[in-house]
Amino acid sequence: MSTVTKKELVDRIAQSTQTKRVLVKSVIQHFLDEIVAELVEGNRLEFRDFGVFETRIRAARDARNPKTLEQVHIPAKRTVKFKMGRIMKQTLGNNQE
């Protein structure tokens, strides 16, 4: 498994669409910025057949430091949950290693 960066995605999209890298990079960055802005507002983002992004509140809890065994309070925090859509599930399910 390898890591794909935003730069690599920009290069691939620019090449396959015959579009300038600068424009593709700008569009992708604006898209990502809009996703973050909507999640900050508490909105749910649904991309049909791809998946759904939504924020959840992770409850506060008490944990233990494994080195010192000291009890530590971890406050509640917001996280992002992603649920795969139908096509992604089918595609990933068919490409098992």
Secondary structure, DSSP 4 states (H G I P E B T S, - for coil): -----HHHHHHHHHHHHT--HHHHHHHHHHHHHHHHHHHHTT--EEETTTEEEEEEEEPPEEEE-TTT--EEEE--EEEEEEEE-HHHHHHHHH---
